[in-house]
Amino acid sequence: HYKLTYFDLRARGEPIRMMFAIAGVPLEDVRIDGRKDWIAMVKNKVTPFDTLPMLEVDGVKLDSGNSTLHR
């Protein structure tokens, strides 16, 4: 199961979305809606290094968009 968490915009998350779409691999696309939600995620330590995009692969959290594309 693949799950991408990023803001509701293209930027750094879009290449990851495109990679999954081209490969035909299902992706749960979670879009963060605004600064308030992001601050709550940081306070709750949802991301490993307080950065987005974050890709979860079977529950294992990976982050840093460009390195995600190389994995």
Distance bins in CASP14 RR format, pairs under 12 A and 6 or more apart:
PFRMAT RR
TARGET T0000
AUTHOR 0000-0000-0000
RMODE 2
METHOD distances of the structure
MODEL  1
1 25 0 0 0 0 0 1 0 0 0 0 0
1 26 0 0 0 0 1 0 0 0 0 0 0
1 27 0 0 0 0 1 0 0 0 0 0 0
1 28 1 0 0 1 0 0 0 0 0 0 0
1 55 0 0 0 0 0 1 0 0 0 0 0
1 56 1 0 0 1 0 0 0 0 0 0 0
1 57 1 0 0 1 0 0 0 0 0 0 0
1 58 1 0 1 0 0 0 0 0 0 0 0
1 59 1 0 0 1 0 0 0 0 0 0 0
1 60 0 0 0 0 0 1 0 0 0 0 0
2 16 0 0 0 0 1 0 0 0 0 0 0
2 17 0 0 0 0 0 1 0 0 0 0 0
2 19 0 0 0 0 0 1 0 0 0 0 0
2 20 1 0 0 1 0 0 0 0 0 0 0
2 21 0 0 0 0 0 1 0 0 0 0 0
2 23 0 0 0 0 0 1 0 0 0 0 0
2 24 0 0 0 0 0 1 0 0 0 0 0
2 25 1 0 0 1 0 0 0 0 0 0 0
2 26 1 0 0 1 0 0 0 0 0 0 0
2 27 1 0 1 0 0 0 0 0 0 0 0
2 28 1 0 0 1 0 0 0 0 0 0 0
2 29 0 0 0 0 1 0 0 0 0 0 0
2 30 0 0 0 0 0 1 0 0 0 0 0
2 54 0 0 0 0 0 1 0 0 0 0 0
2 55 1 0 0 1 0 0 0 0 0 0 0
2 56 1 0 0 1 0 0 0 0 0 0 0
2 57 1 0 1 0 0 0 0 0 0 0 0
2 58 0 0 0 0 1 0 0 0 0 0 0
2 59 0 0 0 0 1 0 0 0 0 0 0
2 60 0 0 0 0 0 1 0 0 0 0 0
2 61 0 0 0 0 0 1 0 0 0 0 0
2 62 0 0 0 0 0 1 0 0 0 0 0
2 68 0 0 0 0 0 1 0 0 0 0 0
2 71 0 0 0 0 0 1 0 0 0 0 0
3 16 0 0 0 0 0 1 0 0 0 0 0
3 17 0 0 0 0 0 1 0 0 0 0 0
3 20 0 0 0 0 0 1 0 0 0 0 0
3 25 0 0 0 0 0 1 0 0 0 0 0
3 26 0 0 0 0 0 1 0 0 0 0 0
3 27 1 0 0 1 0 0 0 0 0 0 0
3 28 1 0 1 0 0 0 0 0 0 0 0
3 29 0 0 0 0 1 0 0 0 0 0 0
3 30 1 0 0 1 0 0 0 0 0 0 0
3 31 0 0 0 0 0 1 0 0 0 0 0
3 46 0 0 0 0 0 1 0 0 0 0 0
3 53 0 0 0 0 0 1 0 0 0 0 0
3 54 0 0 0 0 1 0 0 0 0 0 0
3 55 1 0 0 1 0 0 0 0 0 0 0
3 56 1 0 1 0 0 0 0 0 0 0 0
3 57 0 0 0 0 1 0 0 0 0 0 0
3 58 0 0 0 0 1 0 0 0 0 0 0
3 59 1 0 0 1 0 0 0 0 0 0 0
3 60 0 0 0 0 0 1 0 0 0 0 0
3 61 0 0 0 0 1 0 0 0 0 0 0
3 62 0 0 0 0 0 1 0 0 0 0 0
4 12 0 0 0 0 0 1 0 0 0 0 0
4 13 1 0 0 1 0 0 0 0 0 0 0
4 14 0 0 0 0 0 1 0 0 0 0 0
4 15 0 0 0 0 0 1 0 0 0 0 0
4 16 1 0 1 0 0 0 0 0 0 0 0
4 17 1 0 0 1 0 0 0 0 0 0 0
4 18 0 0 0 0 0 1 0 0 0 0 0
4 19 0 0 0 0 0 1 0 0 0 0 0
4 20 1 0 0 1 0 0 0 0 0 0 0
4 21 0 0 0 0 0 1 0 0 0 0 0
4 25 0 0 0 0 0 1 0 0 0 0 0
4 26 0 0 0 0 0 1 0 0 0 0 0
4 27 1 0 1 0 0 0 0 0 0 0 0
4 28 1 0 0 1 0 0 0 0 0 0 0
4 29 1 0 1 0 0 0 0 0 0 0 0
4 30 1 0 0 1 0 0 0 0 0 0 0
4 31 0 0 0 0 1 0 0 0 0 0 0
4 32 0 0 0 0 0 1 0 0 0 0 0
4 52 0 0 0 0 1 0 0 0 0 0 0
4 53 1 0 0 1 0 0 0 0 0 0 0
4 54 1 0 0 1 0 0 0 0 0 0 0
4 55 1 0 1 0 0 0 0 0 0 0 0
4 56 1 0 0 1 0 0 0 0 0 0 0
4 57 0 0 0 0 0 1 0 0 0 0 0
4 61 0 0 0 0 0 1 0 0 0 0 0
4 62 0 0 0 0 0 1 0 0 0 0 0
4 63 0 0 0 0 0 1 0 0 0 0 0
4 65 0 0 0 0 1 0 0 0 0 0 0
4 68 0 0 0 0 1 0 0 0 0 0 0
4 69 0 0 0 0 0 1 0 0 0 0 0
5 12 0 0 0 0 0 1 0 0 0 0 0
5 13 0 0 0 0 1 0 0 0 0 0 0
5 16 0 0 0 0 0 1 0 0 0 0 0
5 17 0 0 0 0 0 1 0 0 0 0 0
5 27 0 0 0 0 0 1 0 0 0 0 0
5 28 0 0 0 0 1 0 0 0 0 0 0
5 29 0 0 0 0 1 0 0 0 0 0 0
5 30 1 0 1 0 0 0 0 0 0 0 0
5 31 0 0 0 0 1 0 0 0 0 0 0
5 32 1 0 0 1 0 0 0 0 0 0 0
5 33 0 0 0 0 0 1 0 0 0 0 0
5 37 0 0 0 0 0 1 0 0 0 0 0
5 38 0 0 0 0 0 1 0 0 0 0 0
5 41 0 0 0 0 1 0 0 0 0 0 0
5 46 1 0 0 1 0 0 0 0 0 0 0
5 47 1 0 0 1 0 0 0 0 0 0 0
5 48 0 0 0 0 0 1 0 0 0 0 0
5 51 0 0 0 0 0 1 0 0 0 0 0
5 52 1 0 0 1 0 0 0 0 0 0 0
5 53 1 0 0 1 0 0 0 0 0 0 0
5 54 1 0 1 0 0 0 0 0 0 0 0
5 55 1 0 0 1 0 0 0 0 0 0 0
5 56 1 0 0 1 0 0 0 0 0 0 0
5 59 0 0 0 0 0 1 0 0 0 0 0
5 61 0 0 0 0 1 0 0 0 0 0 0
5 62 0 0 0 0 0 1 0 0 0 0 0
5 63 0 0 0 0 1 0 0 0 0 0 0
5 65 0 0 0 0 0 1 0 0 0 0 0
5 68 0 0 0 0 0 1 0 0 0 0 0
6 12 1 0 0 1 0 0 0 0 0 0 0
6 13 1 0 1 0 0 0 0 0 0 0 0
6 14 0 0 0 0 1 0 0 0 0 0 0
6 15 0 0 0 0 0 1 0 0 0 0 0
6 16 1 0 0 1 0 0 0 0 0 0 0
6 17 0 0 0 0 1 0 0 0 0 0 0
6 27 0 0 0 0 0 1 0 0 0 0 0
6 28 0 0 0 0 0 1 0 0 0 0 0
6 29 0 0 0 0 1 0 0 0 0 0 0
6 30 1 0 0 1 0 0 0 0 0 0 0
6 31 1 0 0 1 0 0 0 0 0 0 0
6 32 1 0 0 1 0 0 0 0 0 0 0
6 33 0 0 0 0 0 1 0 0 0 0 0
6 34 0 0 0 0 0 1 0 0 0 0 0
6 37 0 0 0 0 0 1 0 0 0 0 0
6 38 0 0 0 0 0 1 0 0 0 0 0
6 41 0 0 0 0 0 1 0 0 0 0 0
6 47 0 0 0 0 0 1 0 0 0 0 0
6 51 0 0 0 0 0 1 0 0 0 0 0
6 52 1 0 1 0 0 0 0 0 0 0 0
6 53 1 1 0 0 0 0 0 0 0 0 0
6 54 1 0 0 1 0 0 0 0 0 0 0
6 55 0 0 0 0 1 0 0 0 0 0 0
6 56 0 0 0 0 0 1 0 0 0 0 0
6 63 0 0 0 0 0 1 0 0 0 0 0
6 64 0 0 0 0 0 1 0 0 0 0 0
6 65 0 0 0 0 1 0 0 0 0 0 0
6 68 0 0 0 0 0 1 0 0 0 0 0
7 13 0 0 0 0 1 0 0 0 0 0 0
7 14 0 0 0 0 0 1 0 0 0 0 0
7 29 0 0 0 0 0 1 0 0 0 0 0
7 30 0 0 0 0 0 1 0 0 0 0 0
7 31 1 0 0 1 0 0 0 0 0 0 0
7 32 1 0 1 0 0 0 0 0 0 0 0
7 33 0 0 0 0 1 0 0 0 0 0 0
7 34 1 0 0 1 0 0 0 0 0 0 0
7 35 0 0 0 0 1 0 0 0 0 0 0
7 37 0 0 0 0 1 0 0 0 0 0 0
7 38 1 0 0 1 0 0 0 0 0 0 0
7 41 0 0 0 0 0 1 0 0 0 0 0
7 51 0 0 0 0 0 1 0 0 0 0 0
7 52 1 0 0 1 0 0 0 0 0 0 0
7 53 0 0 0 0 1 0 0 0 0 0 0
7 54 0 0 0 0 0 1 0 0 0 0 0
8 14 0 0 0 0 0 1 0 0 0 0 0
8 17 0 0 0 0 0 1 0 0 0 0 0
8 29 0 0 0 0 1 0 0 0 0 0 0
8 30 0 0 0 0 1 0 0 0 0 0 0
8 31 1 1 0 0 0 0 0 0 0 0 0
8 32 1 0 0 1 0 0 0 0 0 0 0
8 33 1 0 1 0 0 0 0 0 0 0 0
8 34 1 0 0 1 0 0 0 0 0 0 0
8 35 0 0 0 0 0 1 0 0 0 0 0
8 37 0 0 0 0 1 0 0 0 0 0 0
8 38 0 0 0 0 0 1 0 0 0 0 0
8 52 0 0 0 0 0 1 0 0 0 0 0
8 53 0 0 0 0 0 1 0 0 0 0 0
9 17 0 0 0 0 0 1 0 0 0 0 0
9 31 0 0 0 0 1 0 0 0 0 0 0
9 32 0 0 0 0 1 0 0 0 0 0 0
9 33 0 0 0 0 0 1 0 0 0 0 0
9 34 0 0 0 0 1 0 0 0 0 0 0
9 52 0 0 0 0 0 1 0 0 0 0 0
9 53 0 0 0 0 0 1 0 0 0 0 0
10 16 0 0 0 0 0 1 0 0 0 0 0
10 17 0 0 0 0 1 0 0 0 0 0 0
10 18 0 0 0 0 1 0 0 0 0 0 0
10 31 0 0 0 0 0 1 0 0 0 0 0
10 53 0 0 0 0 0 1 0 0 0 0 0
11 17 0 0 0 0 0 1 0 0 0 0 0
11 31 0 0 0 0 0 1 0 0 0 0 0
11 32 0 0 0 0 0 1 0 0 0 0 0
11 52 0 0 0 0 1 0 0 0 0 0 0
11 53 0 0 0 0 1 0 0 0 0 0 0
11 65 0 0 0 0 1 0 0 0 0 0 0
12 18 0 0 0 0 0 1 0 0 0 0 0
12 51 0 0 0 0 1 0 0 0 0 0 0
12 52 1 0 0 1 0 0 0 0 0 0 0
12 53 1 0 1 0 0 0 0 0 0 0 0
12 54 0 0 0 0 0 1 0 0 0 0 0
12 55 0 0 0 0 0 1 0 0 0 0 0
12 63 0 0 0 0 0 1 0 0 0 0 0
12 64 0 0 0 0 1 0 0 0 0 0 0
12 65 1 0 1 0 0 0 0 0 0 0 0
12 66 1 0 0 1 0 0 0 0 0 0 0
12 67 0 0 0 0 0 1 0 0 0 0 0
12 68 0 0 0 0 1 0 0 0 0 0 0
12 69 0 0 0 0 0 1 0 0 0 0 0
13 19 0 0 0 0 1 0 0 0 0 0 0
13 20 0 0 0 0 0 1 0 0 0 0 0
13 27 0 0 0 0 0 1 0 0 0 0 0
13 29 0 0 0 0 1 0 0 0 0 0 0
13 30 0 0 0 0 0 1 0 0 0 0 0
13 31 0 0 0 0 1 0 0 0 0 0 0
13 32 0 0 0 0 0 1 0 0 0 0 0
13 51 0 0 0 0 0 1 0 0 0 0 0
13 52 1 0 0 1 0 0 0 0 0 0 0
13 53 1 0 1 0 0 0 0 0 0 0 0
13 54 0 0 0 0 1 0 0 0 0 0 0
13 55 0 0 0 0 1 0 0 0 0 0 0
13 63 0 0 0 0 0 1 0 0 0 0 0
13 64 0 0 0 0 0 1 0 0 0 0 0
13 65 1 0 0 1 0 0 0 0 0 0 0
13 66 0 0 0 0 0 1 0 0 0 0 0
13 68 0 0 0 0 1 0 0 0 0 0 0
13 69 0 0 0 0 1 0 0 0 0 0 0
14 20 0 0 0 0 0 1 0 0 0 0 0
14 21 0 0 0 0 0 1 0 0 0 0 0
14 29 0 0 0 0 0 1 0 0 0 0 0
14 31 0 0 0 0 0 1 0 0 0 0 0
14 53 0 0 0 0 1 0 0 0 0 0 0
14 65 0 0 0 0 0 1 0 0 0 0 0
14 69 0 0 0 0 0 1 0 0 0 0 0
15 21 0 0 0 0 0 1 0 0 0 0 0
15 22 0 0 0 0 0 1 0 0 0 0 0
15 53 0 0 0 0 1 0 0 0 0 0 0
15 55 0 0 0 0 0 1 0 0 0 0 0
15 65 1 0 0 1 0 0 0 0 0 0 0
15 66 0 0 0 0 1 0 0 0 0 0 0
15 67 0 0 0 0 0 1 0 0 0 0 0
15 68 0 0 0 0 1 0 0 0 0 0 0
15 69 1 0 1 0 0 0 0 0 0 0 0
15 70 0 0 0 0 0 1 0 0 0 0 0
16 22 0 0 0 0 0 1 0 0 0 0 0
16 23 0 0 0 0 0 1 0 0 0 0 0
16 25 0 0 0 0 0 1 0 0 0 0 0
16 27 0 0 0 0 1 0 0 0 0 0 0
16 29 0 0 0 0 1 0 0 0 0 0 0
16 52 0 0 0 0 0 1 0 0 0 0 0
16 53 1 0 0 1 0 0 0 0 0 0 0
16 54 0 0 0 0 1 0 0 0 0 0 0
16 55 1 0 0 1 0 0 0 0 0 0 0
16 56 0 0 0 0 0 1 0 0 0 0 0
16 57 0 0 0 0 0 1 0 0 0 0 0
16 62 0 0 0 0 0 1 0 0 0 0 0
16 63 0 0 0 0 0 1 0 0 0 0 0
16 64 0 0 0 0 0 1 0 0 0 0 0
16 65 1 0 0 1 0 0 0 0 0 0 0
16 66 0 0 0 0 1 0 0 0 0 0 0
16 67 0 0 0 0 0 1 0 0 0 0 0
16 68 1 0 1 0 0 0 0 0 0 0 0
16 69 1 0 0 1 0 0 0 0 0 0 0
16 70 0 0 0 0 0 1 0 0 0 0 0
16 71 0 0 0 0 0 1 0 0 0 0 0
17 23 0 0 0 0 0 1 0 0 0 0 0
17 24 0 0 0 0 0 1 0 0 0 0 0
17 25 0 0 0 0 0 1 0 0 0 0 0
17 26 0 0 0 0 0 1 0 0 0 0 0
17 27 1 0 0 1 0 0 0 0 0 0 0
17 28 0 0 0 0 0 1 0 0 0 0 0
17 29 1 0 0 1 0 0 0 0 0 0 0
17 30 0 0 0 0 0 1 0 0 0 0 0
17 31 0 0 0 0 0 1 0 0 0 0 0
17 53 0 0 0 0 1 0 0 0 0 0 0
17 55 0 0 0 0 0 1 0 0 0 0 0
17 65 0 0 0 0 0 1 0 0 0 0 0
17 68 0 0 0 0 0 1 0 0 0 0 0
17 69 0 0 0 0 0 1 0 0 0 0 0
18 24 0 0 0 0 0 1 0 0 0 0 0
18 25 0 0 0 0 0 1 0 0 0 0 0
18 27 0 0 0 0 0 1 0 0 0 0 0
18 29 0 0 0 0 0 1 0 0 0 0 0
18 69 0 0 0 0 1 0 0 0 0 0 0
19 25 0 0 0 0 1 0 0 0 0 0 0
19 27 0 0 0 0 1 0 0 0 0 0 0
19 53 0 0 0 0 0 1 0 0 0 0 0
19 55 0 0 0 0 0 1 0 0 0 0 0
19 65 0 0 0 0 0 1 0 0 0 0 0
19 66 0 0 0 0 0 1 0 0 0 0 0
19 68 0 0 0 0 1 0 0 0 0 0 0
19 69 1 0 0 1 0 0 0 0 0 0 0
19 70 0 0 0 0 0 1 0 0 0 0 0
19 71 0 0 0 0 0 1 0 0 0 0 0
20 26 1 0 0 1 0 0 0 0 0 0 0
20 27 1 0 1 0 0 0 0 0 0 0 0
20 28 0 0 0 0 1 0 0 0 0 0 0
20 29 0 0 0 0 1 0 0 0 0 0 0
20 53 0 0 0 0 0 1 0 0 0 0 0
20 55 0 0 0 0 1 0 0 0 0 0 0
20 57 0 0 0 0 0 1 0 0 0 0 0
20 68 0 0 0 0 0 1 0 0 0 0 0
20 69 0 0 0 0 0 1 0 0 0 0 0
21 27 1 0 0 1 0 0 0 0 0 0 0
21 29 0 0 0 0 1 0 0 0 0 0 0
22 69 0 0 0 0 0 1 0 0 0 0 0
23 69 0 0 0 0 0 1 0 0 0 0 0
25 55 0 0 0 0 0 1 0 0 0 0 0
25 57 0 0 0 0 0 1 0 0 0 0 0
27 53 0 0 0 0 0 1 0 0 0 0 0
27 55 0 0 0 0 1 0 0 0 0 0 0
27 56 0 0 0 0 0 1 0 0 0 0 0
27 57 0 0 0 0 0 1 0 0 0 0 0
27 68 0 0 0 0 0 1 0 0 0 0 0
28 54 0 0 0 0 0 1 0 0 0 0 0
28 55 0 0 0 0 0 1 0 0 0 0 0
28 56 0 0 0 0 1 0 0 0 0 0 0
28 57 0 0 0 0 0 1 0 0 0 0 0
28 58 0 0 0 0 0 1 0 0 0 0 0
28 59 0 0 0 0 0 1 0 0 0 0 0
29 53 0 0 0 0 0 1 0 0 0 0 0
29 55 0 0 0 0 0 1 0 0 0 0 0
29 56 0 0 0 0 0 1 0 0 0 0 0
30 37 0 0 0 0 0 1 0 0 0 0 0
30 41 0 0 0 0 0 1 0 0 0 0 0
30 46 0 0 0 0 0 1 0 0 0 0 0
30 47 0 0 0 0 0 1 0 0 0 0 0
30 52 0 0 0 0 0 1 0 0 0 0 0
30 53 0 0 0 0 1 0 0 0 0 0 0
30 54 0 0 0 0 1 0 0 0 0 0 0
30 55 0 0 0 0 0 1 0 0 0 0 0
30 56 0 0 0 0 1 0 0 0 0 0 0
31 37 0 0 0 0 1 0 0 0 0 0 0
31 38 0 0 0 0 0 1 0 0 0 0 0
31 52 0 0 0 0 0 1 0 0 0 0 0
31 53 0 0 0 0 0 1 0 0 0 0 0
32 38 1 0 1 0 0 0 0 0 0 0 0
32 39 0 0 0 0 0 1 0 0 0 0 0
32 40 0 0 0 0 1 0 0 0 0 0 0
32 41 1 0 0 1 0 0 0 0 0 0 0
32 42 0 0 0 0 0 1 0 0 0 0 0
32 46 0 0 0 0 1 0 0 0 0 0 0
32 47 0 0 0 0 0 1 0 0 0 0 0
32 52 1 0 0 1 0 0 0 0 0 0 0
32 53 0 0 0 0 1 0 0 0 0 0 0
32 54 0 0 0 0 1 0 0 0 0 0 0
33 40 0 0 0 0 0 1 0 0 0 0 0
33 41 0 0 0 0 0 1 0 0 0 0 0
34 40 0 0 0 0 0 1 0 0 0 0 0
34 41 0 0 0 0 0 1 0 0 0 0 0
34 52 0 0 0 0 0 1 0 0 0 0 0
35 41 0 0 0 0 0 1 0 0 0 0 0
35 42 0 0 0 0 0 1 0 0 0 0 0
36 42 0 0 0 0 0 1 0 0 0 0 0
36 43 0 0 0 0 0 1 0 0 0 0 0
37 43 0 0 0 0 0 1 0 0 0 0 0
37 44 0 0 0 0 0 1 0 0 0 0 0
37 46 0 0 0 0 0 1 0 0 0 0 0
37 52 0 0 0 0 0 1 0 0 0 0 0
38 44 0 0 0 0 0 1 0 0 0 0 0
38 46 0 0 0 0 1 0 0 0 0 0 0
38 47 0 0 0 0 1 0 0 0 0 0 0
38 50 0 0 0 0 1 0 0 0 0 0 0
38 51 0 0 0 0 0 1 0 0 0 0 0
38 52 1 0 0 1 0 0 0 0 0 0 0
38 54 0 0 0 0 0 1 0 0 0 0 0
39 46 0 0 0 0 0 1 0 0 0 0 0
39 50 0 0 0 0 0 1 0 0 0 0 0
40 46 0 0 0 0 1 0 0 0 0 0 0
40 47 0 0 0 0 0 1 0 0 0 0 0
41 47 1 0 0 1 0 0 0 0 0 0 0
41 48 0 0 0 0 0 1 0 0 0 0 0
41 50 0 0 0 0 1 0 0 0 0 0 0
41 51 0 0 0 0 0 1 0 0 0 0 0
41 52 0 0 0 0 1 0 0 0 0 0 0
41 54 0 0 0 0 1 0 0 0 0 0 0
41 61 0 0 0 0 0 1 0 0 0 0 0
41 63 0 0 0 0 0 1 0 0 0 0 0
42 48 0 0 0 0 0 1 0 0 0 0 0
42 49 0 0 0 0 0 1 0 0 0 0 0
42 50 1 0 1 0 0 0 0 0 0 0 0
42 51 0 0 0 0 1 0 0 0 0 0 0
42 52 0 0 0 0 1 0 0 0 0 0 0
42 54 0 0 0 0 0 1 0 0 0 0 0
43 50 0 0 0 0 1 0 0 0 0 0 0
44 50 0 0 0 0 0 1 0 0 0 0 0
45 54 0 0 0 0 0 1 0 0 0 0 0
45 61 0 0 0 0 0 1 0 0 0 0 0
46 52 0 0 0 0 1 0 0 0 0 0 0
46 54 1 0 0 1 0 0 0 0 0 0 0
46 56 0 0 0 0 0 1 0 0 0 0 0
46 61 0 0 0 0 1 0 0 0 0 0 0
46 63 0 0 0 0 0 1 0 0 0 0 0
47 53 0 0 0 0 1 0 0 0 0 0 0
47 54 1 0 1 0 0 0 0 0 0 0 0
47 55 0 0 0 0 0 1 0 0 0 0 0
47 56 0 0 0 0 0 1 0 0 0 0 0
47 61 1 0 0 1 0 0 0 0 0 0 0
47 62 0 0 0 0 0 1 0 0 0 0 0
47 63 1 0 1 0 0 0 0 0 0 0 0
47 64 0 0 0 0 0 1 0 0 0 0 0
47 65 0 0 0 0 0 1 0 0 0 0 0
48 54 1 0 0 1 0 0 0 0 0 0 0
48 55 0 0 0 0 0 1 0 0 0 0 0
48 56 0 0 0 0 0 1 0 0 0 0 0
48 59 0 0 0 0 0 1 0 0 0 0 0
48 60 0 0 0 0 1 0 0 0 0 0 0
48 61 1 0 1 0 0 0 0 0 0 0 0
48 62 1 0 0 1 0 0 0 0 0 0 0
48 63 1 0 1 0 0 0 0 0 0 0 0
48 64 0 0 0 0 1 0 0 0 0 0 0
49 61 0 0 0 0 1 0 0 0 0 0 0
49 62 0 0 0 0 0 1 0 0 0 0 0
49 63 1 0 1 0 0 0 0 0 0 0 0
49 64 1 0 0 1 0 0 0 0 0 0 0
49 65 0 0 0 0 0 1 0 0 0 0 0
49 67 0 0 0 0 0 1 0 0 0 0 0
50 61 0 0 0 0 0 1 0 0 0 0 0
50 63 0 0 0 0 1 0 0 0 0 0 0
50 64 0 0 0 0 0 1 0 0 0 0 0
51 61 0 0 0 0 0 1 0 0 0 0 0
51 62 0 0 0 0 0 1 0 0 0 0 0
51 63 1 0 1 0 0 0 0 0 0 0 0
51 64 1 0 0 1 0 0 0 0 0 0 0
51 65 0 0 0 0 1 0 0 0 0 0 0
51 66 0 0 0 0 0 1 0 0 0 0 0
51 67 0 0 0 0 0 1 0 0 0 0 0
51 68 0 0 0 0 0 1 0 0 0 0 0
52 61 0 0 0 0 0 1 0 0 0 0 0
52 62 0 0 0 0 0 1 0 0 0 0 0
52 63 1 0 0 1 0 0 0 0 0 0 0
52 64 0 0 0 0 1 0 0 0 0 0 0
52 65 0 0 0 0 1 0 0 0 0 0 0
52 68 0 0 0 0 0 1 0 0 0 0 0
53 61 0 0 0 0 0 1 0 0 0 0 0
53 62 0 0 0 0 1 0 0 0 0 0 0
53 63 1 0 0 1 0 0 0 0 0 0 0
53 64 0 0 0 0 1 0 0 0 0 0 0
53 65 1 0 1 0 0 0 0 0 0 0 0
53 66 0 0 0 0 1 0 0 0 0 0 0
53 67 0 0 0 0 0 1 0 0 0 0 0
53 68 1 0 0 1 0 0 0 0 0 0 0
53 69 0 0 0 0 0 1 0 0 0 0 0
54 60 0 0 0 0 0 1 0 0 0 0 0
54 61 1 0 1 0 0 0 0 0 0 0 0
54 62 1 0 0 1 0 0 0 0 0 0 0
54 63 1 0 1 0 0 0 0 0 0 0 0
54 64 0 0 0 0 1 0 0 0 0 0 0
54 65 0 0 0 0 1 0 0 0 0 0 0
54 67 0 0 0 0 0 1 0 0 0 0 0
54 68 0 0 0 0 1 0 0 0 0 0 0
55 61 1 0 0 1 0 0 0 0 0 0 0
55 62 1 0 1 0 0 0 0 0 0 0 0
55 63 1 0 0 1 0 0 0 0 0 0 0
55 64 0 0 0 0 1 0 0 0 0 0 0
55 65 1 0 0 1 0 0 0 0 0 0 0
55 66 0 0 0 0 0 1 0 0 0 0 0
55 67 0 0 0 0 1 0 0 0 0 0 0
55 68 1 0 1 0 0 0 0 0 0 0 0
55 69 0 0 0 0 1 0 0 0 0 0 0
55 70 0 0 0 0 0 1 0 0 0 0 0
55 71 0 0 0 0 1 0 0 0 0 0 0
56 62 1 0 0 1 0 0 0 0 0 0 0
56 63 0 0 0 0 1 0 0 0 0 0 0
56 68 0 0 0 0 0 1 0 0 0 0 0
57 63 0 0 0 0 0 1 0 0 0 0 0
57 68 0 0 0 0 1 0 0 0 0 0 0
57 71 0 0 0 0 1 0 0 0 0 0 0
60 68 0 0 0 0 0 1 0 0 0 0 0
60 71 0 0 0 0 0 1 0 0 0 0 0
61 68 0 0 0 0 0 1 0 0 0 0 0
62 68 1 0 1 0 0 0 0 0 0 0 0
62 69 0 0 0 0 0 1 0 0 0 0 0
62 70 0 0 0 0 0 1 0 0 0 0 0
62 71 1 0 0 1 0 0 0 0 0 0 0
63 71 0 0 0 0 0 1 0 0 0 0 0
64 70 0 0 0 0 0 1 0 0 0 0 0
64 71 0 0 0 0 0 1 0 0 0 0 0
65 71 0 0 0 0 1 0 0 0 0 0 0
END
